[in-house]
Amino acid sequence: MDIENTRLLLQVLNMVGTVVIGCWMYLEKRNDKTNVRIDALTGRVEQADRALMEIKGAAQGQLRLDDLTKVYDRINGIDRKLSEMTGEFRGVSDTLKLLVNKITEKGLQ
């Protein structure tokens, strides 16, 4: 191997080494950016968790049996009204069926 081939080989090795180091640095910087994003997200999640715990703590002493009774009474009232409306709609449906039958009978005569 003469000196020219040795120089060419060294230049190629130098270029390959530079490319490898450049790729490694790019990937390392990208990982740093990802870690920064993860740290920021972790901080936001912890802040939301603290706020949720504060709300939960504030609500612990406020829920009483009277409140639940009011909620259940309201649910039962809505259930009764819904049952009444269902019955009324059945009545309307039956009336419409009778009307259609009468109209059909008149049309056939």
Summary of the structure (lengths in Angstrom):
residues: 109
radius of gyration: 39.3
end to end distance: 115.7
largest distance: 117.2
contacts: 205
relative contact order: 0.03
helix: 94%
strand: 0%
